[in-house]
């Protein structure tokens, strides 16, 4: 399952947090700011990943403009953007998941 939901439970306070498909969407579009919203650690690695993926899309655009015809270039760019968003979403959610685990929360898959 590409966007696996998680439910985190605090062992002492019974507090619960849910990571769902909408969380993946927020992580994809807002990246490091989603980490700040969850009060988690990993802002700088997430920012680095966002910069790397943005530079990758710009690089793909530059490279394809020299070697590919315009229609193929458009297809490559249109495919690279969702792929970058999916990579960012999984990276950010994984950082949040690691933070919850290190704090002693129990991770459950609903």
Kinemage of the C-alpha trace (Angstrom):
@kinemage 1
@onewidth
@group {chain A} dominant
@subgroup {mainchain}
@vectorlist {calphas} color= white
{ca unk a 1} P 0.000 0.000 0.000
{ca unk a 2} L 1.724 3.218 -1.106
{ca unk a 3} L 0.194 5.553 1.500
{ca unk a 4} L -0.022 3.366 4.565
{ca unk a 5} L -1.926 4.943 7.479
{ca unk a 6} L -0.470 4.882 10.984
{ca unk a 7} L -1.963 5.442 14.397
{ca unk a 8} L 0.389 6.412 17.211
{ca unk a 9} L -0.602 5.814 20.819
{ca unk a 10} L 1.156 7.172 23.871
{ca unk a 11} L 1.610 4.274 26.325
{ca unk a 12} L 0.937 6.333 29.463
{ca unk a 13} L -1.570 9.009 28.516
{ca unk a 14} L -3.570 7.028 25.910
{ca unk a 15} L -3.217 10.035 23.590
{ca unk a 16} L -3.565 9.135 19.926
{ca unk a 17} L -2.310 10.685 16.666
{ca unk a 18} L -3.317 9.559 13.189
{ca unk a 19} L -1.321 9.688 9.964
{ca unk a 20} L -3.688 9.202 7.023
{ca unk a 21} L -3.762 9.893 3.298
{ca unk a 22} L -4.468 13.574 3.973
{ca unk a 23} L -1.327 13.655 6.119
{ca unk a 24} L 0.677 12.355 3.162
{ca unk a 25} L -0.816 15.109 0.988
{ca unk a 26} L 0.121 17.766 3.546
{ca unk a 27} L 3.618 16.288 3.843
{ca unk a 28} L 3.998 16.270 0.049
{ca unk a 29} L 3.048 19.912 -0.439
{ca unk a 30} L 4.320 21.482 2.776
{ca unk a 31} L 7.254 19.162 3.602
{ca unk a 32} L 9.315 20.646 6.432
{ca unk a 33} L 6.407 22.760 7.646
{ca unk a 34} L 4.391 19.595 8.230
{ca unk a 35} L 7.180 18.435 10.547
{ca unk a 36} L 6.928 21.718 12.452
{ca unk a 37} L 3.147 21.293 12.625
{ca unk a 38} L 3.567 17.838 14.179
{ca unk a 39} L 6.166 19.284 16.590
{ca unk a 40} L 8.617 16.657 15.396
{ca unk a 41} L 12.340 16.749 14.716
{ca unk a 42} L 13.852 16.576 11.258
{ca unk a 43} L 13.067 20.008 9.835
{ca unk a 44} L 16.530 20.443 8.317
{ca unk a 45} L 16.725 17.004 6.658
{ca unk a 46} L 13.226 17.539 5.251
{ca unk a 47} L 14.212 20.984 3.988
{ca unk a 48} L 17.320 19.457 2.410
{ca unk a 49} L 15.200 16.785 0.731
{ca unk a 50} L 12.807 19.434 -0.580
{ca unk a 51} L 15.691 21.481 -1.997
{ca unk a 52} L 17.252 18.347 -3.526
{ca unk a 53} L 13.983 17.311 -5.188
{ca unk a 54} L 13.339 20.836 -6.473
{ca unk a 55} L 16.864 20.986 -7.904
{ca unk a 56} L 16.255 17.571 -9.462
{ca unk a 57} L 13.130 18.805 -11.227
{ca unk a 58} L 14.980 21.894 -12.461
{ca unk a 59} L 17.850 19.663 -13.601
{ca unk a 60} L 15.499 17.304 -15.419
{ca unk a 61} L 13.948 20.300 -17.134
{ca unk a 62} L 17.369 21.560 -18.237
{ca unk a 63} L 18.627 18.182 -19.413
{ca unk a 64} L 15.476 17.255 -21.284
{ca unk a 65} L 15.419 20.600 -23.085
{ca unk a 66} L 18.695 19.654 -24.817
{ca unk a 67} L 18.020 16.022 -25.662
{ca unk a 68} L 14.287 15.445 -26.031
{ca unk a 69} L 11.592 16.780 -28.308
{ca unk a 70} L 9.131 19.227 -26.690
{ca unk a 71} L 6.281 16.727 -26.225
{ca unk a 72} L 8.504 14.139 -24.606
{ca unk a 73} L 10.038 16.841 -22.447
{ca unk a 74} L 6.586 17.837 -21.226
{ca unk a 75} L 5.753 14.213 -20.387
{ca unk a 76} L 8.998 13.765 -18.439
{ca unk a 77} L 8.422 16.952 -16.464
{ca unk a 78} L 4.792 16.074 -15.748
{ca unk a 79} L 5.879 12.671 -14.454
{ca unk a 80} L 8.807 13.976 -12.391
{ca unk a 81} L 6.697 16.398 -10.332
{ca unk a 82} L 4.299 13.790 -8.843
{ca unk a 83} L 7.217 11.414 -8.287
{ca unk a 84} L 9.059 14.130 -6.340
{ca unk a 85} L 5.934 14.849 -4.274
{ca unk a 86} L 5.507 11.154 -3.452
{ca unk a 87} L 9.157 10.844 -2.416
{ca unk a 88} L 8.859 13.933 -0.216
{ca unk a 89} L 5.627 12.694 1.387
{ca unk a 90} L 7.142 9.337 2.308
{ca unk a 91} L 10.339 10.942 3.590
{ca unk a 92} L 8.509 13.426 5.814
{ca unk a 93} L 6.024 10.872 7.182
{ca unk a 94} L 8.921 8.518 7.894
{ca unk a 95} L 10.689 11.288 9.868
{ca unk a 96} L 7.523 11.862 11.920
{ca unk a 97} L 7.128 8.111 12.468
{ca unk a 98} L 10.728 7.794 13.685
{ca unk a 99} L 10.197 10.742 16.052
{ca unk a 100} L 7.120 9.144 17.600
{ca unk a 101} L 8.916 5.807 18.017
{ca unk a 102} L 11.911 7.439 19.713
{ca unk a 103} L 9.550 9.172 22.147
{ca unk a 104} L 8.110 5.781 23.162
{ca unk a 105} L 4.808 5.962 21.304
{ca unk a 106} L 3.329 2.715 20.009
{ca unk a 107} L 2.881 2.530 16.264
{ca unk a 108} L -0.190 0.754 14.968
{ca unk a 109} L -1.480 0.291 11.442
{ca unk a 110} L -5.283 0.745 11.516
